[in-house]
Amino acid sequence: MLDTAVVTYKCQVELGGVRVETLKSVSAITVDQEYIDVVSMTPSGKIEWDYVHGLPGWKNVTLTRSADKSEKFTRWIEEARDPAATDVERDLVLVFVNAKNEAIKKMSFARVHPVSWSGPGVTAGESGVGEETLELRYLDVDTKFL
């Protein structure tokens, strides 16, 4: 029998061990494998295994903030976008929580730098929630299920 219950998860930003903001959405998280299995078969029918080391490189993640923005995360973004602070390496933790606000998974991003930011659009005569989109570049991510 199929379970028809709806499961709701939210993603929160954690800075300094404290969850400071709930995000509207998170997308485009990429994670590289350190090693990739390569299986091949010789003309004689023998199976050969090999391992190819994954190439490290910068990856991106896109965060969408809703109208309920935390001052601490806003300050983190402003400091990270400061051109004078280009040599500063920052870390960021995303915590995925269930409907009871219990952490079920943490993703720790290392050496995070903002790539782009887009603010809310404005249309004459219309109102809406002011959302921001923030694209971050990171070098490494560690995922831990709790």
mmCIF file of the C-alpha atoms, coordinates in Angstrom:
data_MODEL
# 
_entry.id   MODEL 
# 
loop_
_atom_site.group_PDB 
_atom_site.id 
_atom_site.type_symbol 
_atom_site.label_atom_id 
_atom_site.label_alt_id 
_atom_site.label_comp_id 
_atom_site.label_asym_id 
_atom_site.label_entity_id 
_atom_site.label_seq_id 
_atom_site.pdbx_PDB_ins_code 
_atom_site.Cartn_x 
_atom_site.Cartn_y 
_atom_site.Cartn_z 
_atom_site.occupancy 
_atom_site.B_iso_or_equiv 
_atom_site.pdbx_formal_charge 
_atom_site.auth_seq_id 
_atom_site.auth_comp_id 
_atom_site.auth_asym_id 
_atom_site.auth_atom_id 
_atom_site.pdbx_PDB_model_num 
ATOM 1   C CA . MET A 1 1   ? 0.000  0.000   0.000   1.00 0.00 ? 1   MET A CA 1 
ATOM 2   C CA . LEU A 1 2   ? 1.318  3.440   -0.887  1.00 0.00 ? 2   LEU A CA 1 
ATOM 3   C CA . ASP A 1 3   ? 1.810  5.956   1.872   1.00 0.00 ? 3   ASP A CA 1 
ATOM 4   C CA . THR A 1 4   ? -0.226 9.021   0.940   1.00 0.00 ? 4   THR A CA 1 
ATOM 5   C CA . ALA A 1 5   ? 1.097  11.234  3.737   1.00 0.00 ? 5   ALA A CA 1 
ATOM 6   C CA . VAL A 1 6   ? 2.692  14.479  2.638   1.00 0.00 ? 6   VAL A CA 1 
ATOM 7   C CA . VAL A 1 7   ? 6.128  15.090  4.067   1.00 0.00 ? 7   VAL A CA 1 
ATOM 8   C CA . THR A 1 8   ? 7.220  18.684  4.411   1.00 0.00 ? 8   THR A CA 1 
ATOM 9   C CA . TYR A 1 9   ? 10.840 19.757  4.661   1.00 0.00 ? 9   TYR A CA 1 
ATOM 10  C CA . LYS A 1 10  ? 12.324 23.198  5.061   1.00 0.00 ? 10  LYS A CA 1 
ATOM 11  C CA . CYS A 1 11  ? 15.869 24.414  4.646   1.00 0.00 ? 11  CYS A CA 1 
ATOM 12  C CA . GLN A 1 12  ? 17.458 26.750  7.155   1.00 0.00 ? 12  GLN A CA 1 
ATOM 13  C CA . VAL A 1 13  ? 20.735 28.651  7.178   1.00 0.00 ? 13  VAL A CA 1 
ATOM 14  C CA . GLU A 1 14  ? 23.005 27.944  10.138  1.00 0.00 ? 14  GLU A CA 1 
ATOM 15  C CA . LEU A 1 15  ? 25.764 30.390  11.050  1.00 0.00 ? 15  LEU A CA 1 
ATOM 16  C CA . GLY A 1 16  ? 27.977 29.846  14.070  1.00 0.00 ? 16  GLY A CA 1 
ATOM 17  C CA . GLY A 1 17  ? 25.941 26.819  15.174  1.00 0.00 ? 17  GLY A CA 1 
ATOM 18  C CA . VAL A 1 18  ? 22.656 28.791  15.256  1.00 0.00 ? 18  VAL A CA 1 
ATOM 19  C CA . ARG A 1 19  ? 19.849 28.513  12.711  1.00 0.00 ? 19  ARG A CA 1 
ATOM 20  C CA . VAL A 1 20  ? 19.211 32.075  11.611  1.00 0.00 ? 20  VAL A CA 1 
ATOM 21  C CA . GLU A 1 21  ? 16.852 31.951  8.612   1.00 0.00 ? 21  GLU A CA 1 
ATOM 22  C CA . THR A 1 22  ? 14.433 29.680  6.760   1.00 0.00 ? 22  THR A CA 1 
ATOM 23  C CA . LEU A 1 23  ? 14.901 29.763  2.987   1.00 0.00 ? 23  LEU A CA 1 
ATOM 24  C CA . LYS A 1 24  ? 12.115 29.701  0.437   1.00 0.00 ? 24  LYS A CA 1 
ATOM 25  C CA . SER A 1 25  ? 14.073 27.343  -1.812  1.00 0.00 ? 25  SER A CA 1 
ATOM 26  C CA . VAL A 1 26  ? 17.471 25.786  -2.473  1.00 0.00 ? 26  VAL A CA 1 
ATOM 27  C CA . SER A 1 27  ? 18.440 24.532  -5.903  1.00 0.00 ? 27  SER A CA 1 
ATOM 28  C CA . ALA A 1 28  ? 21.319 23.378  -8.042  1.00 0.00 ? 28  ALA A CA 1 
ATOM 29  C CA . ILE A 1 29  ? 23.364 21.702  -5.317  1.00 0.00 ? 29  ILE A CA 1 
ATOM 30  C CA . THR A 1 30  ? 26.075 19.623  -6.943  1.00 0.00 ? 30  THR A CA 1 
ATOM 31  C CA . VAL A 1 31  ? 28.305 17.130  -5.184  1.00 0.00 ? 31  VAL A CA 1 
ATOM 32  C CA . ASP A 1 32  ? 31.295 15.430  -6.784  1.00 0.00 ? 32  ASP A CA 1 
ATOM 33  C CA . GLN A 1 33  ? 32.359 11.883  -6.022  1.00 0.00 ? 33  GLN A CA 1 
ATOM 34  C CA . GLU A 1 34  ? 35.964 11.464  -5.024  1.00 0.00 ? 34  GLU A CA 1 
ATOM 35  C CA . TYR A 1 35  ? 36.308 8.261   -7.038  1.00 0.00 ? 35  TYR A CA 1 
ATOM 36  C CA . ILE A 1 36  ? 34.302 6.876   -9.928  1.00 0.00 ? 36  ILE A CA 1 
ATOM 37  C CA . ASP A 1 37  ? 34.167 3.152   -10.678 1.00 0.00 ? 37  ASP A CA 1 
ATOM 38  C CA . VAL A 1 38  ? 34.960 2.373   -14.278 1.00 0.00 ? 38  VAL A CA 1 
ATOM 39  C CA . VAL A 1 39  ? 34.070 -1.131  -15.427 1.00 0.00 ? 39  VAL A CA 1 
ATOM 40  C CA . SER A 1 40  ? 35.215 -2.414  -18.791 1.00 0.00 ? 40  SER A CA 1 
ATOM 41  C CA . MET A 1 41  ? 35.354 -5.748  -20.554 1.00 0.00 ? 41  MET A CA 1 
ATOM 42  C CA . THR A 1 42  ? 38.360 -6.938  -22.525 1.00 0.00 ? 42  THR A CA 1 
ATOM 43  C CA . PRO A 1 43  ? 37.933 -8.636  -25.940 1.00 0.00 ? 43  PRO A CA 1 
ATOM 44  C CA . SER A 1 44  ? 38.489 -11.973 -24.173 1.00 0.00 ? 44  SER A CA 1 
ATOM 45  C CA . GLY A 1 45  ? 35.524 -11.332 -21.859 1.00 0.00 ? 45  GLY A CA 1 
ATOM 46  C CA . LYS A 1 46  ? 37.473 -10.448 -18.714 1.00 0.00 ? 46  LYS A CA 1 
ATOM 47  C CA . ILE A 1 47  ? 35.935 -7.706  -16.546 1.00 0.00 ? 47  ILE A CA 1 
ATOM 48  C CA . GLU A 1 48  ? 38.378 -5.035  -15.447 1.00 0.00 ? 48  GLU A CA 1 
ATOM 49  C CA . TRP A 1 49  ? 37.754 -2.526  -12.648 1.00 0.00 ? 49  TRP A CA 1 
ATOM 50  C CA . ASP A 1 50  ? 39.429 0.813   -12.467 1.00 0.00 ? 50  ASP A CA 1 
ATOM 51  C CA . TYR A 1 51  ? 38.946 3.926   -10.376 1.00 0.00 ? 51  TYR A CA 1 
ATOM 52  C CA . VAL A 1 52  ? 39.094 7.410   -11.767 1.00 0.00 ? 52  VAL A CA 1 
ATOM 53  C CA . HIS A 1 53  ? 39.718 10.200  -9.331  1.00 0.00 ? 53  HIS A CA 1 
ATOM 54  C CA . GLY A 1 54  ? 37.075 12.919  -9.546  1.00 0.00 ? 54  GLY A CA 1 
ATOM 55  C CA . LEU A 1 55  ? 38.416 16.324  -10.437 1.00 0.00 ? 55  LEU A CA 1 
ATOM 56  C CA . PRO A 1 56  ? 37.850 18.910  -7.715  1.00 0.00 ? 56  PRO A CA 1 
ATOM 57  C CA . GLY A 1 57  ? 36.443 22.226  -8.780  1.00 0.00 ? 57  GLY A CA 1 
ATOM 58  C CA . TRP A 1 58  ? 34.116 25.025  -7.865  1.00 0.00 ? 58  TRP A CA 1 
ATOM 59  C CA . LYS A 1 59  ? 30.394 24.253  -7.703  1.00 0.00 ? 59  LYS A CA 1 
ATOM 60  C CA . ASN A 1 60  ? 27.339 26.466  -7.254  1.00 0.00 ? 60  ASN A CA 1 
ATOM 61  C CA . VAL A 1 61  ? 24.197 26.476  -5.141  1.00 0.00 ? 61  VAL A CA 1 
ATOM 62  C CA . THR A 1 62  ? 21.266 28.888  -5.479  1.00 0.00 ? 62  THR A CA 1 
ATOM 63  C CA . LEU A 1 63  ? 19.341 30.105  -2.431  1.00 0.00 ? 63  LEU A CA 1 
ATOM 64  C CA . THR A 1 64  ? 16.032 31.982  -2.554  1.00 0.00 ? 64  THR A CA 1 
ATOM 65  C CA . ARG A 1 65  ? 15.248 34.142  0.462   1.00 0.00 ? 65  ARG A CA 1 
ATOM 66  C CA . SER A 1 66  ? 11.698 35.160  1.305   1.00 0.00 ? 66  SER A CA 1 
ATOM 67  C CA . ALA A 1 67  ? 10.519 38.392  2.928   1.00 0.00 ? 67  ALA A CA 1 
ATOM 68  C CA . ASP A 1 68  ? 11.500 37.125  6.406   1.00 0.00 ? 68  ASP A CA 1 
ATOM 69  C CA . LYS A 1 69  ? 15.237 37.834  6.165   1.00 0.00 ? 69  LYS A CA 1 
ATOM 70  C CA . SER A 1 70  ? 17.525 37.543  9.170   1.00 0.00 ? 70  SER A CA 1 
ATOM 71  C CA . GLU A 1 71  ? 19.858 40.400  9.977   1.00 0.00 ? 71  GLU A CA 1 
ATOM 72  C CA . LYS A 1 72  ? 22.725 37.984  10.691  1.00 0.00 ? 72  LYS A CA 1 
ATOM 73  C CA . PHE A 1 73  ? 22.520 36.237  7.280   1.00 0.00 ? 73  PHE A CA 1 
ATOM 74  C CA . THR A 1 74  ? 22.079 39.590  5.500   1.00 0.00 ? 74  THR A CA 1 
ATOM 75  C CA . ARG A 1 75  ? 25.265 40.833  7.196   1.00 0.00 ? 75  ARG A CA 1 
ATOM 76  C CA . TRP A 1 76  ? 27.063 37.571  6.218   1.00 0.00 ? 76  TRP A CA 1 
ATOM 77  C CA . ILE A 1 77  ? 26.073 38.156  2.560   1.00 0.00 ? 77  ILE A CA 1 
ATOM 78  C CA . GLU A 1 78  ? 27.166 41.817  2.626   1.00 0.00 ? 78  GLU A CA 1 
ATOM 79  C CA . GLU A 1 79  ? 30.534 40.937  4.176   1.00 0.00 ? 79  GLU A CA 1 
ATOM 80  C CA . ALA A 1 80  ? 31.057 38.074  1.712   1.00 0.00 ? 80  ALA A CA 1 
ATOM 81  C CA . ARG A 1 81  ? 30.266 40.371  -1.243  1.00 0.00 ? 81  ARG A CA 1 
ATOM 82  C CA . ASP A 1 82  ? 32.735 43.035  -0.070  1.00 0.00 ? 82  ASP A CA 1 
ATOM 83  C CA . PRO A 1 83  ? 35.445 43.283  -2.765  1.00 0.00 ? 83  PRO A CA 1 
ATOM 84  C CA . ALA A 1 84  ? 38.038 44.108  -0.091  1.00 0.00 ? 84  ALA A CA 1 
ATOM 85  C CA . ALA A 1 85  ? 37.386 40.717  1.570   1.00 0.00 ? 85  ALA A CA 1 
ATOM 86  C CA . THR A 1 86  ? 38.209 38.539  -1.448  1.00 0.00 ? 86  THR A CA 1 
ATOM 87  C CA . ASP A 1 87  ? 40.782 36.469  0.453   1.00 0.00 ? 87  ASP A CA 1 
ATOM 88  C CA . VAL A 1 88  ? 38.342 35.586  3.232   1.00 0.00 ? 88  VAL A CA 1 
ATOM 89  C CA . GLU A 1 89  ? 37.148 31.985  3.150   1.00 0.00 ? 89  GLU A CA 1 
ATOM 90  C CA . ARG A 1 90  ? 33.668 31.542  4.546   1.00 0.00 ? 90  ARG A CA 1 
ATOM 91  C CA . ASP A 1 91  ? 31.704 28.477  5.495   1.00 0.00 ? 91  ASP A CA 1 
ATOM 92  C CA . LEU A 1 92  ? 27.935 28.031  5.413   1.00 0.00 ? 92  LEU A CA 1 
ATOM 93  C CA . VAL A 1 93  ? 25.710 25.274  6.766   1.00 0.00 ? 93  VAL A CA 1 
ATOM 94  C CA . LEU A 1 94  ? 22.277 24.404  5.380   1.00 0.00 ? 94  LEU A CA 1 
ATOM 95  C CA . VAL A 1 95  ? 20.052 22.394  7.715   1.00 0.00 ? 95  VAL A CA 1 
ATOM 96  C CA . PHE A 1 96  ? 17.110 20.451  6.313   1.00 0.00 ? 96  PHE A CA 1 
ATOM 97  C CA . VAL A 1 97  ? 14.352 20.113  8.920   1.00 0.00 ? 97  VAL A CA 1 
ATOM 98  C CA . ASN A 1 98  ? 11.073 18.192  9.080   1.00 0.00 ? 98  ASN A CA 1 
ATOM 99  C CA . ALA A 1 99  ? 7.629  19.571  9.977   1.00 0.00 ? 99  ALA A CA 1 
ATOM 100 C CA . LYS A 1 100 ? 8.557  19.399  13.687  1.00 0.00 ? 100 LYS A CA 1 
ATOM 101 C CA . ASN A 1 101 ? 11.631 21.595  13.019  1.00 0.00 ? 101 ASN A CA 1 
ATOM 102 C CA . GLU A 1 102 ? 13.920 18.632  13.778  1.00 0.00 ? 102 GLU A CA 1 
ATOM 103 C CA . ALA A 1 103 ? 17.173 18.568  11.831  1.00 0.00 ? 103 ALA A CA 1 
ATOM 104 C CA . ILE A 1 104 ? 17.366 15.556  9.505   1.00 0.00 ? 104 ILE A CA 1 
ATOM 105 C CA . LYS A 1 105 ? 20.323 16.519  7.291   1.00 0.00 ? 105 LYS A CA 1 
ATOM 106 C CA . LYS A 1 106 ? 23.125 19.080  7.330   1.00 0.00 ? 106 LYS A CA 1 
ATOM 107 C CA . MET A 1 107 ? 25.183 20.232  4.390   1.00 0.00 ? 107 MET A CA 1 
ATOM 108 C CA . SER A 1 108 ? 28.359 22.092  5.301   1.00 0.00 ? 108 SER A CA 1 
ATOM 109 C CA . PHE A 1 109 ? 29.720 24.180  2.432   1.00 0.00 ? 109 PHE A CA 1 
ATOM 110 C CA . ALA A 1 110 ? 33.402 25.197  2.556   1.00 0.00 ? 110 ALA A CA 1 
ATOM 111 C CA . ARG A 1 111 ? 35.110 28.214  0.987   1.00 0.00 ? 111 ARG A CA 1 
ATOM 112 C CA . VAL A 1 112 ? 31.849 29.911  -0.006  1.00 0.00 ? 112 VAL A CA 1 
ATOM 113 C CA . HIS A 1 113 ? 31.803 33.056  -2.151  1.00 0.00 ? 113 HIS A CA 1 
ATOM 114 C CA . PRO A 1 114 ? 28.739 34.865  -3.554  1.00 0.00 ? 114 PRO A CA 1 
ATOM 115 C CA . VAL A 1 115 ? 28.646 34.842  -7.345  1.00 0.00 ? 115 VAL A CA 1 
ATOM 116 C CA . SER A 1 116 ? 25.474 36.792  -8.009  1.00 0.00 ? 116 SER A CA 1 
ATOM 117 C CA . TRP A 1 117 ? 22.570 38.402  -6.213  1.00 0.00 ? 117 TRP A CA 1 
ATOM 118 C CA . SER A 1 118 ? 19.208 39.484  -7.597  1.00 0.00 ? 118 SER A CA 1 
ATOM 119 C CA . GLY A 1 119 ? 16.700 41.516  -5.677  1.00 0.00 ? 119 GLY A CA 1 
ATOM 120 C CA . PRO A 1 120 ? 12.948 41.603  -5.892  1.00 0.00 ? 120 PRO A CA 1 
ATOM 121 C CA . GLY A 1 121 ? 11.337 42.833  -9.078  1.00 0.00 ? 121 GLY A CA 1 
ATOM 122 C CA . VAL A 1 122 ? 8.853  45.678  -9.009  1.00 0.00 ? 122 VAL A CA 1 
ATOM 123 C CA . THR A 1 123 ? 5.789  45.941  -11.226 1.00 0.00 ? 123 THR A CA 1 
ATOM 124 C CA . ALA A 1 124 ? 3.614  49.069  -11.167 1.00 0.00 ? 124 ALA A CA 1 
ATOM 125 C CA . GLY A 1 125 ? 0.245  48.501  -9.516  1.00 0.00 ? 125 GLY A CA 1 
ATOM 126 C CA . GLU A 1 126 ? 1.156  45.068  -8.121  1.00 0.00 ? 126 GLU A CA 1 
ATOM 127 C CA . SER A 1 127 ? 2.302  43.919  -4.739  1.00 0.00 ? 127 SER A CA 1 
ATOM 128 C CA . GLY A 1 128 ? 4.156  40.789  -3.798  1.00 0.00 ? 128 GLY A CA 1 
ATOM 129 C CA . VAL A 1 129 ? 6.706  39.240  -1.536  1.00 0.00 ? 129 VAL A CA 1 
ATOM 130 C CA . GLY A 1 130 ? 10.191 40.678  -1.891  1.00 0.00 ? 130 GLY A CA 1 
ATOM 131 C CA . GLU A 1 131 ? 12.347 37.657  -2.690  1.00 0.00 ? 131 GLU A CA 1 
ATOM 132 C CA . GLU A 1 132 ? 16.102 37.630  -3.201  1.00 0.00 ? 132 GLU A CA 1 
ATOM 133 C CA . THR A 1 133 ? 18.074 35.050  -5.119  1.00 0.00 ? 133 THR A CA 1 
ATOM 134 C CA . LEU A 1 134 ? 21.656 34.411  -4.097  1.00 0.00 ? 134 LEU A CA 1 
ATOM 135 C CA . GLU A 1 135 ? 24.020 32.204  -6.070  1.00 0.00 ? 135 GLU A CA 1 
ATOM 136 C CA . LEU A 1 136 ? 26.980 30.926  -4.085  1.00 0.00 ? 136 LEU A CA 1 
ATOM 137 C CA . ARG A 1 137 ? 30.144 29.228  -5.313  1.00 0.00 ? 137 ARG A CA 1 
ATOM 138 C CA . TYR A 1 138 ? 31.832 26.705  -3.026  1.00 0.00 ? 138 TYR A CA 1 
ATOM 139 C CA . LEU A 1 139 ? 34.757 24.352  -3.232  1.00 0.00 ? 139 LEU A CA 1 
ATOM 140 C CA . ASP A 1 140 ? 33.581 21.463  -1.066  1.00 0.00 ? 140 ASP A CA 1 
ATOM 141 C CA . VAL A 1 141 ? 30.459 20.171  0.645   1.00 0.00 ? 141 VAL A CA 1 
ATOM 142 C CA . ASP A 1 142 ? 30.027 17.623  3.406   1.00 0.00 ? 142 ASP A CA 1 
ATOM 143 C CA . THR A 1 143 ? 26.607 16.004  3.832   1.00 0.00 ? 143 THR A CA 1 
ATOM 144 C CA . LYS A 1 144 ? 25.574 14.414  7.105   1.00 0.00 ? 144 LYS A CA 1 
ATOM 145 C CA . PHE A 1 145 ? 22.243 12.708  7.840   1.00 0.00 ? 145 PHE A CA 1 
ATOM 146 C CA . LEU A 1 146 ? 21.184 13.065  11.458  1.00 0.00 ? 146 LEU A CA 1 
# 
